[in-house]
Amino acid sequence: MKKLISVLLIFIPEILFAANKEWKSGYVVTTQNDTIKGYIAYRKSMEDQEKCLFKKDIRSPEFNYTPNELISYQYDDGLCFQSKNIKTAHLNGKYFVECLLEGIINLYCAQIDYSKEMNNRKSFGPIVTAFLAEIPKEDSWVEIICPADIFNDQLESKQNDKKLASLFINQIEKLKNDIPKSSYNQDKMIALFKKYHDLVCTDKDCVIYKEPHKRPSQFLTCFTSFGFQKRRTTDLLDPK
């Protein structure tokens, strides 16, 4: 029964979001390096990591792109998703993930399936937010779970601090005061990774992608339908 409930909690939000698509202007970049302008569905659900819904015109039929067909897709307001081959504890394969910063170490944000941990009462829901650090030169990834989604947030925060300290070991003395609790907040994570980039890569600026602050969407989610509260990724990580 627990497994059935977990499965339902994962798929119900996708059904609800499908009926609540918001189309925003933007463009996609295909694997042939073609840039196509149009409109992209904006839903902020886990399904966005597996497909991009695109229209050339607001009245055109929608087209479904997979991560194997696009290099990236980006909204005109700055929010950017890139197709990446990821291998972490909870993601293994090719996904669209929100890009926050490109530098000596790239920073992304993703939604991950935490249903197994939820059954052990480790999380508030089956889907939690995670930061993903990509080290391109080593072709490796570090997964950092957002502590705000976890029951024992202090323990998760300490584990994150250790991961970040290991990631920035060659500059730890200059960054040790910036690491504590940075994983709670998107802006602080971006600032931390930018500071590291500026310390070790002085000949090239990093690129920051940031979604503008906006009021939370009023779309239904599985948490509202089940009597829980669900916060959008940007509101959860960067409350203002």
Secondary structure, 3 states (H helix, E strand, C coil): CHHHHHHHHHHHHHHHHHCCCEEEEEEEEECCCCEEEEEEEECCCHHHHCCEEEECCCCCCCEEECCCCEEEEEECCCCEEEEEEEECCCCEEEEEEEEEEECCCEEEEEEEECHHHHHCCCECCCEEEEEEEEECCCCEEEEEECHHHECCHHHHHHHHHHHHHHHCHHHHHHHCCCCCCHHHCHHHHHHHHHHHHHHHCCCCCCEECCCCCCCCCCCCCHHHHCCCCCCCHHHHHCCC
